[in-house]
Amino acid sequence: MGSVGVQIVCVALCVFGLIGVIVCCAVPLWKVSSFTGSNIVTAQSTQEGLWTSCVVQSTGQQQCKNYDSLLVLPSDLQAARAMTIISCMLSSLSLLILFCGADFTTCIENEDAKPKISLVAGVGMLLAGLLVIIAVSWSANSVVTDFNNPLVQASNKKELGACIFVGWGAGVLLLLAGGLICCFSRPKSGSSGGAAKYYSNSSAPSANKNYV
């Protein structure tokens, strides 16, 4: 019963982690304008994401534009695109595999195969969590490096957007779910002992016949 509860918790963690990764992939809040130093013009701010760049006016109006080419993007955003998409795919696939191998479902009747299937799902969640953490950490390092670079103009400096923190949270949830699944998805070790007892009992009558 304990393993069933852990699997349900892991499913919930994976769902929230998957939602967080999708938000990071879709919302253009990876890099936002920084109003520091001599940059006192706050009438508009820029927001950059994986797919679009937006300009937000002080009146609330927002205009977004897709990037003209993949080649004009910095290397951190190019890698983040691939890693977040792969993380979304791994999270979704791991969630489906976990449902198939969970103890509270009857998709698979073989009880010996369920721990192995759940273990595969746990490894997939771990990989998905690592990918999204690497993506947002790389982008965060690029933002911090440019912010502390004195050669970069104040008007061009960016700060960490909300998606960076959402990505860290989603990665932690996926790592936690994958770690719990890997810890609790162990093959049952009682089958070999039962077989040994069976053979020992069956060999007892034959031994008695030899003595008779």
One Martini backbone bead per residue (centre of mass of N, CA, C, O) as a GRO file, in nm:
protein
  212
    1MET     BB    1   0.056   0.064  -0.017
    2GLY     BB    2   0.302   0.252  -0.012
    3SER     BB    3   0.370   0.241  -0.319
    4VAL     BB    4   0.106   0.364  -0.416
    5GLY     BB    5   0.141   0.640  -0.281
    6VAL     BB    6   0.407   0.711  -0.421
    7GLN     BB    7   0.299   0.697  -0.713
    8ILE     BB    8   0.090   0.921  -0.684
    9VAL     BB    9   0.289   1.142  -0.609
   10CYS     BB   10   0.462   1.116  -0.869
   11VAL     BB   11   0.240   1.192  -1.064
   12ALA     BB   12   0.192   1.476  -0.953
   13LEU     BB   13   0.482   1.581  -0.990
   14CYS     BB   14   0.496   1.531  -1.297
   15VAL     BB   15   0.262   1.715  -1.378
   16PHE     BB   16   0.379   1.979  -1.262
   17GLY     BB   17   0.645   1.963  -1.418
   18LEU     BB   18   0.520   1.964  -1.702
   19ILE     BB   19   0.380   2.237  -1.678
   20GLY     BB   20   0.640   2.400  -1.628
   21VAL     BB   21   0.778   2.333  -1.899
   22ILE     BB   22   0.556   2.448  -2.082
   23VAL     BB   23   0.575   2.735  -1.977
   24CYS     BB   24   0.872   2.780  -2.054
   25CYS     BB   25   0.827   2.727  -2.364
   26ALA     BB   26   0.587   2.954  -2.413
   27VAL     BB   27   0.685   3.179  -2.231
   28PRO     BB   28   0.826   3.520  -2.265
   29LEU     BB   29   1.032   3.491  -1.957
   30TRP     BB   30   1.360   3.483  -1.957
   31LYS     BB   31   1.399   3.792  -2.049
   32VAL     BB   32   1.436   4.113  -1.896
   33SER     BB   33   1.433   4.422  -1.827
   34SER     BB   34   1.673   4.664  -1.701
   35PHE     BB   35   1.647   4.923  -1.433
   36THR     BB   36   1.959   5.044  -1.438
   37GLY     BB   37   2.112   5.315  -1.371
   38SER     BB   38   2.059   5.515  -1.661
   39ASN     BB   39   1.792   5.338  -1.694
   40ILE     BB   40   1.478   5.535  -1.685
   41VAL     BB   41   1.312   5.399  -1.910
   42THR     BB   42   0.964   5.282  -1.836
   43ALA     BB   43   0.756   5.274  -2.081
   44GLN     BB   44   0.924   5.014  -2.166
   45SER     BB   45   0.947   4.654  -2.218
   46THR     BB   46   1.133   4.355  -2.245
   47GLN     BB   47   1.065   4.017  -2.376
   48GLU     BB   48   1.222   3.694  -2.363
   49GLY     BB   49   1.220   3.391  -2.545
   50LEU     BB   50   1.225   3.107  -2.743
   51TRP     BB   51   1.024   3.248  -2.985
   52THR     BB   52   0.985   3.542  -2.858
   53SER     BB   53   0.953   3.907  -2.874
   54CYS     BB   54   0.860   4.160  -2.635
   55VAL     BB   55   0.659   4.464  -2.602
   56VAL     BB   56   0.586   4.663  -2.312
   57GLN     BB   57   0.371   4.886  -2.214
   58SER     BB   58   0.253   5.100  -1.967
   59THR     BB   59  -0.057   5.047  -2.070
   60GLY     BB   60  -0.038   4.710  -2.157
   61GLN     BB   61   0.070   4.684  -2.422
   62GLN     BB   62   0.142   4.412  -2.662
   63GLN     BB   63   0.430   4.313  -2.862
   64CYS     BB   64   0.501   4.045  -3.088
   65LYS     BB   65   0.796   3.857  -3.216
   66ASN     BB   66   0.942   3.660  -3.416
   67TYR     BB   67   1.209   3.511  -3.497
   68ASP     BB   68   1.381   3.524  -3.787
   69SER     BB   69   1.622   3.335  -3.674
   70LEU     BB   70   1.814   3.089  -3.533
   71LEU     BB   71   2.104   3.229  -3.579
   72VAL     BB   72   2.042   3.494  -3.391
   73LEU     BB   73   2.064   3.329  -3.154
   74PRO     BB   74   2.174   3.237  -2.879
   75SER     BB   75   2.308   2.951  -2.750
   76ASP     BB   76   2.117   2.918  -2.503
   77LEU     BB   77   1.846   2.925  -2.664
   78GLN     BB   78   1.900   2.697  -2.859
   79ALA     BB   79   1.935   2.478  -2.637
   80ALA     BB   80   1.665   2.529  -2.487
   81ARG     BB   81   1.478   2.433  -2.701
   82ALA     BB   82   1.567   2.138  -2.711
   83MET     BB   83   1.551   2.067  -2.403
   84THR     BB   84   1.249   2.136  -2.352
   85ILE     BB   85   1.126   1.948  -2.560
   86ILE     BB   86   1.254   1.687  -2.451
   87SER     BB   87   1.133   1.716  -2.168
   88CYS     BB   88   0.838   1.700  -2.251
   89MET     BB   89   0.854   1.419  -2.382
   90LEU     BB   90   0.967   1.263  -2.137
   91SER     BB   91   0.745   1.331  -1.937
   92SER     BB   92   0.506   1.214  -2.093
   93LEU     BB   93   0.620   0.927  -2.131
   94SER     BB   94   0.670   0.866  -1.829
   95LEU     BB   95   0.377   0.895  -1.741
   96LEU     BB   96   0.264   0.663  -1.913
   97ILE     BB   97   0.450   0.441  -1.802
   98LEU     BB   98   0.362   0.470  -1.506
   99PHE     BB   99   0.069   0.386  -1.552
  100CYS     BB  100   0.136   0.099  -1.656
  101GLY     BB  101   0.335   0.024  -1.387
  102ALA     BB  102   0.132   0.059  -1.181
  103ASP     BB  103  -0.050  -0.067  -0.904
  104PHE     BB  104  -0.332   0.107  -0.975
  105THR     BB  105  -0.316  -0.063  -1.239
  106THR     BB  106  -0.426  -0.287  -1.537
  107CYS     BB  107  -0.240  -0.283  -1.796
  108ILE     BB  108  -0.051  -0.487  -1.634
  109GLU     BB  109  -0.041  -0.821  -1.510
  110ASN     BB  110   0.257  -0.832  -1.459
  111GLU     BB  111   0.420  -0.801  -1.157
  112ASP     BB  112   0.729  -0.825  -1.241
  113ALA     BB  113   0.720  -0.581  -1.464
  114LYS     BB  114   0.641  -0.320  -1.312
  115PRO     BB  115   0.910  -0.225  -1.179
  116LYS     BB  116   1.062  -0.189  -1.450
  117ILE     BB  117   0.872   0.021  -1.574
  118SER     BB  118   0.897   0.229  -1.344
  119LEU     BB  119   1.204   0.266  -1.374
  120VAL     BB  120   1.193   0.393  -1.655
  121ALA     BB  121   1.023   0.637  -1.569
  122GLY     BB  122   1.226   0.749  -1.362
  123VAL     BB  123   1.459   0.801  -1.561
  124GLY     BB  124   1.300   0.998  -1.742
  125MET     BB  125   1.254   1.213  -1.520
  126LEU     BB  126   1.549   1.273  -1.462
  127LEU     BB  127   1.622   1.371  -1.746
  128ALA     BB  128   1.411   1.597  -1.765
  129GLY     BB  129   1.512   1.760  -1.521
  130LEU     BB  130   1.803   1.807  -1.621
  131LEU     BB  131   1.738   1.958  -1.883
  132VAL     BB  132   1.584   2.204  -1.763
  133ILE     BB  133   1.808   2.296  -1.571
  134ILE     BB  134   2.025   2.344  -1.783
  135ALA     BB  135   1.873   2.553  -1.952
  136VAL     BB  136   1.818   2.773  -1.728
  137SER     BB  137   2.112   2.795  -1.624
  138TRP     BB  138   2.242   2.892  -1.884
  139SER     BB  139   2.069   3.146  -1.916
  140ALA     BB  140   2.135   3.269  -1.639
  141ASN     BB  141   2.441   3.295  -1.684
  142SER     BB  142   2.419   3.488  -1.926
  143VAL     BB  143   2.272   3.718  -1.780
  144VAL     BB  144   2.479   3.767  -1.551
  145THR     BB  145   2.725   3.822  -1.729
  146ASP     BB  146   2.603   4.070  -1.881
  147PHE     BB  147   2.536   4.239  -1.627
  148ASN     BB  148   2.856   4.239  -1.523
  149ASN     BB  149   2.928   4.380  -1.785
  150PRO     BB  150   3.073   4.688  -1.857
  151LEU     BB  151   3.038   4.683  -2.184
  152VAL     BB  152   2.743   4.681  -2.131
  153GLN     BB  153   2.473   4.838  -2.172
  154ALA     BB  154   2.208   4.927  -1.977
  155SER     BB  155   1.984   4.893  -2.206
  156ASN     BB  156   2.091   4.574  -2.263
  157LYS     BB  157   2.015   4.469  -2.002
  158LYS     BB  158   1.930   4.180  -1.814
  159GLU     BB  159   1.691   3.971  -1.652
  160LEU     BB  160   1.537   3.746  -1.474
  161GLY     BB  161   1.283   3.548  -1.539
  162ALA     BB  162   1.017   3.351  -1.450
  163CYS     BB  163   1.100   3.090  -1.614
  164ILE     BB  164   1.353   3.020  -1.458
  165PHE     BB  165   1.209   2.945  -1.187
  166VAL     BB  166   1.009   2.744  -1.305
  167GLY     BB  167   1.228   2.550  -1.413
  168TRP     BB  168   1.353   2.478  -1.145
  169GLY     BB  169   1.096   2.364  -1.016
  170ALA     BB  170   1.036   2.148  -1.232
  171GLY     BB  171   1.304   1.995  -1.204
  172VAL     BB  172   1.270   1.915  -0.906
  173LEU     BB  173   1.009   1.753  -0.940
  174LEU     BB  174   1.123   1.544  -1.141
  175LEU     BB  175   1.354   1.443  -0.962
  176LEU     BB  176   1.178   1.351  -0.726
  177ALA     BB  177   1.003   1.152  -0.881
  178GLY     BB  178   1.233   0.976  -0.998
  179GLY     BB  179   1.366   0.900  -0.726
  180LEU     BB  180   1.123   0.756  -0.597
  181ILE     BB  181   1.080   0.545  -0.815
  182CYS     BB  182   1.366   0.415  -0.801
  183CYS     BB  183   1.346   0.333  -0.494
  184PHE     BB  184   1.049   0.169  -0.516
  185SER     BB  185   1.143   0.011  -0.792
  186ARG     BB  186   1.165  -0.312  -0.696
  187PRO     BB  187   1.218  -0.621  -0.717
  188LYS     BB  188   1.092  -0.902  -0.608
  189SER     BB  189   1.256  -1.143  -0.366
  190GLY     BB  190   1.034  -1.398  -0.323
  191SER     BB  191   1.043  -1.605  -0.566
  192SER     BB  192   1.306  -1.775  -0.517
  193GLY     BB  193   1.237  -1.881  -0.233
  194GLY     BB  194   0.979  -2.035  -0.312
  195ALA     BB  195   1.117  -2.232  -0.511
  196ALA     BB  196   1.307  -2.365  -0.307
  197LYS     BB  197   1.087  -2.479  -0.122
  198TYR     BB  198   0.949  -2.654  -0.330
  199TYR     BB  199   1.189  -2.847  -0.398
  200SER     BB  200   1.240  -2.948  -0.110
  201ASN     BB  201   0.959  -3.083  -0.070
  202SER     BB  202   0.967  -3.272  -0.326
  203SER     BB  203   1.234  -3.434  -0.228
  204ALA     BB  204   1.139  -3.588   0.027
  205PRO     BB  205   0.993  -3.849  -0.079
  206SER     BB  206   1.237  -3.969  -0.237
  207ALA     BB  207   1.411  -4.015   0.010
  208ASN     BB  208   1.223  -4.218   0.155
  209LYS     BB  209   1.225  -4.435  -0.072
  210ASN     BB  210   1.526  -4.514  -0.048
  211TYR     BB  211   1.506  -4.622   0.243
  212VAL     BB  212   1.279  -4.839   0.168
   0.00000   0.00000   0.00000
